[in-house]
């Protein structure tokens, strides 16, 4: 009998603990990654709406998983080049991942509507290469909804993506602008 009561009490405690963790961890309802490249030859833009992100309002941990083959281009030839072994090799490197933490979490009041400037430090993995990042973002609190917006620049060569010559070396910028919009 004592074991049964103890088991029930422990189950209730663990249930409340799991419930509290779920309330703090938010999963994105809608996430949009856009990359943009500008060169004299042409502008290239691609959009990805299949990414998933999480944010933990208690710890400040942020994670994004980006399926690389889900970027869509205006021209099918751009998409083919992007996915090819000579560029992102998305069959071998199907996902990019950002794991970070809001370093100024105390500046954000999740119970008060408003726009908060945040700093995110962490690691970004693209093409199998992981690099440290330190980026600024905006977190908007609107009732129970959150929205995160950020723009960052990545240098392709830092992630092992480089063209020495040929058309791709003149058609794509060495540094891409990445825009992230996530709604939780």
Residue pairs with C-beta under 8 A, 6 or more apart in sequence:
24 56
24 57
24 58
24 59
25 54
25 55
25 56
25 57
26 54
26 55
26 56
26 57
26 146
26 184
27 52
27 53
27 54
27 184
28 51
28 52
28 53
28 54
28 55
28 182
28 183
28 184
29 183
29 184
30 49
30 182
30 183
31 49
31 51
31 52
31 53
31 64
31 180
31 181
31 182
31 183
32 47
32 48
32 49
32 51
32 179
32 180
32 181
32 182
33 47
33 48
33 51
33 64
33 66
33 71
33 178
33 179
33 180
34 45
34 46
34 47
34 48
34 178
34 179
35 44
35 45
35 46
35 71
35 176
35 177
35 178
35 179
36 43
36 44
36 45
36 176
36 177
36 178
36 179
37 43
37 44
37 45
37 172
37 173
37 176
37 177
38 173
39 170
39 171
39 172
39 173
40 170
41 170
41 171
42 171
44 73
44 78
44 171
44 172
45 73
45 74
46 71
46 72
46 73
46 78
46 79
46 82
47 71
47 72
48 66
48 67
48 70
48 71
48 72
49 70
50 67
50 70
51 64
51 65
51 66
51 67
51 70
52 64
52 65
53 62
53 63
53 64
53 65
53 148
53 182
53 184
54 61
54 62
54 63
55 61
55 62
55 146
55 148
55 182
55 184
56 62
57 110
57 146
59 101
59 105
60 101
60 102
60 103
60 105
61 99
61 100
61 101
62 98
62 99
62 100
62 101
62 102
62 120
62 122
62 148
63 97
63 98
63 99
63 100
64 97
64 98
64 180
64 182
65 95
65 96
65 97
66 95
66 96
66 97
66 98
67 94
67 95
68 83
68 88
68 90
68 93
68 94
68 95
68 96
69 83
69 90
69 94
71 79
71 82
72 79
73 79
73 82
81 87
81 168
82 88
82 90
83 89
83 90
83 91
85 91
85 92
86 163
86 168
87 161
87 168
88 126
88 127
88 161
89 127
92 128
93 126
93 127
93 128
96 124
96 125
96 126
96 127
97 124
97 125
98 122
98 123
98 124
98 125
98 133
99 122
99 123
100 120
100 121
100 122
100 123
100 133
100 135
101 120
101 121
101 122
102 108
102 118
102 119
102 120
102 139
103 118
103 119
103 120
103 121
104 118
104 119
105 118
107 116
107 117
107 118
108 116
108 118
108 139
108 141
109 116
109 141
110 141
110 146
111 141
112 141
113 141
113 142
113 143
114 140
114 141
115 138
115 139
115 140
115 141
116 138
116 139
116 140
116 141
117 136
117 137
117 138
118 136
118 137
118 138
118 139
119 134
119 135
119 136
119 137
120 133
120 134
120 135
120 136
120 137
120 150
121 132
121 133
121 134
122 132
122 133
123 130
123 131
123 132
123 133
124 130
124 131
124 133
124 154
125 131
126 154
126 159
126 161
127 159
127 160
127 161
128 160
129 158
129 159
129 160
131 158
131 159
133 152
135 150
135 152
136 150
137 148
137 149
137 150
137 180
138 148
138 149
138 150
139 146
139 147
139 148
140 146
140 147
140 148
140 149
145 183
145 184
146 183
146 184
147 181
147 182
147 183
147 184
148 180
148 181
148 182
148 184
149 179
149 180
149 181
150 179
150 180
151 177
151 178
151 179
151 180
152 177
152 178
152 180
153 175
153 176
153 177
153 178
154 175
154 176
154 178
155 174
155 175
156 162
156 172
156 174
156 175
156 176
157 174
163 169
163 172
